Amino acid sequence: MDVAAERIDRLEALARAATKAGEEGRAREYVRLARRIAERNRLSLPKSFKRSTCGACDVYLIPGNNARIRLRNGHVVVTCSCGTHARYPYDE
């Protein structure tokens, strides 16, 4: 694992902790920084990171706090507090 990937993992942990502490602005900056590092180093973000952040407002999603999770016919629907929907397939 190279330095950029380690830094992205660390920023994900920091964003999770900041959101749990109620500092959504700080968590949003961590998410933006991690995305920028991935762009500059031509890395893809980890699946866990992509699925736990909102693509529209860059907030770190915590179910029940600022995200709603619903299961529909063969896919998971994640709704952010900003109103953006993300859908991911799953096997039953």
C-alpha positions in Angstrom: 0.0 0.0 0.0 1.5 3.3 -1.0 1.4 6.6 0.9 -1.6 8.0 -0.9 -3.8 5.0 -0.2 -2.7 5.0 3.5 -3.6 8.7 3.7 -7.0 8.1 2.2 -7.7 5.4 4.7 -6.7 7.7 7.5 -8.9 10.5 6.2 -11.8 8.1 6.1 -11.3 7.2 9.8 -11.0 10.9 10.7 -14.2 11.8 8.7 -16.1 9.0 10.5 -14.9 10.2 13.9 -15.7 13.9 13.1 -19.2 13.0 12.0 -19.9 11.1 15.1 -18.6 14.0 17.2 -21.1 16.3 15.4 -18.5 18.2 13.3 -19.9 17.7 9.8 -18.0 20.6 8.3 -14.7 19.1 9.4 -15.7 15.7 8.1 -16.7 17.2 4.8 -13.2 18.7 4.4 -11.7 15.3 5.1 -13.8 13.7 2.4 -12.9 16.4 -0.1 -9.2 16.0 0.7 -9.4 12.2 0.3 -11.1 12.6 -3.1 -8.5 15.1 -4.3 -5.6 12.8 -3.2 -7.2 9.9 -5.1 -7.6 12.1 -8.2 -4.0 13.4 -8.2 -2.5 9.9 -7.7 -4.9 8.2 -10.1 -6.3 5.9 -7.5 -9.8 4.7 -7.1 -11.4 5.2 -3.8 -12.1 2.1 -1.7 -15.7 0.7 -2.0 -16.3 1.3 1.7 -15.4 5.0 1.2 -17.5 5.5 -1.9 -20.6 3.9 -0.3 -20.3 5.9 3.0 -20.0 9.3 1.5 -22.5 11.5 -0.4 -21.4 12.3 -3.9 -23.3 15.6 -4.0 -22.6 17.3 -0.7 -19.4 15.3 0.4 -20.8 14.5 3.8 -19.8 11.2 5.6 -22.9 9.2 6.0 -24.0 7.6 9.2 -27.3 5.6 9.0 -29.9 7.1 11.3 -28.0 10.3 11.8 -27.8 11.9 8.3 -28.6 8.9 6.0 -31.5 6.6 5.5 -31.0 3.0 4.3 -33.7 1.1 2.5 -33.8 -2.3 0.8 -35.7 -2.6 -2.4 -35.9 -5.2 -5.1 -32.3 -6.4 -5.3 -30.7 -3.1 -4.4 -29.9 -0.9 -1.4 -31.1 2.7 -1.5 -29.1 5.2 0.5 -30.7 8.6 0.9 -28.5 11.5 2.2 -30.0 14.3 4.3 -29.5 16.6 1.2 -31.9 14.4 -0.7 -29.5 12.6 -3.0 -30.1 8.9 -3.6 -27.5 6.2 -4.2 -28.4 2.7 -5.3 -26.2 -0.4 -4.9 -27.0 -3.9 -5.9 -27.0 -6.8 -3.5 -27.6 -10.6 -3.7 -30.4 -12.1 -1.7 
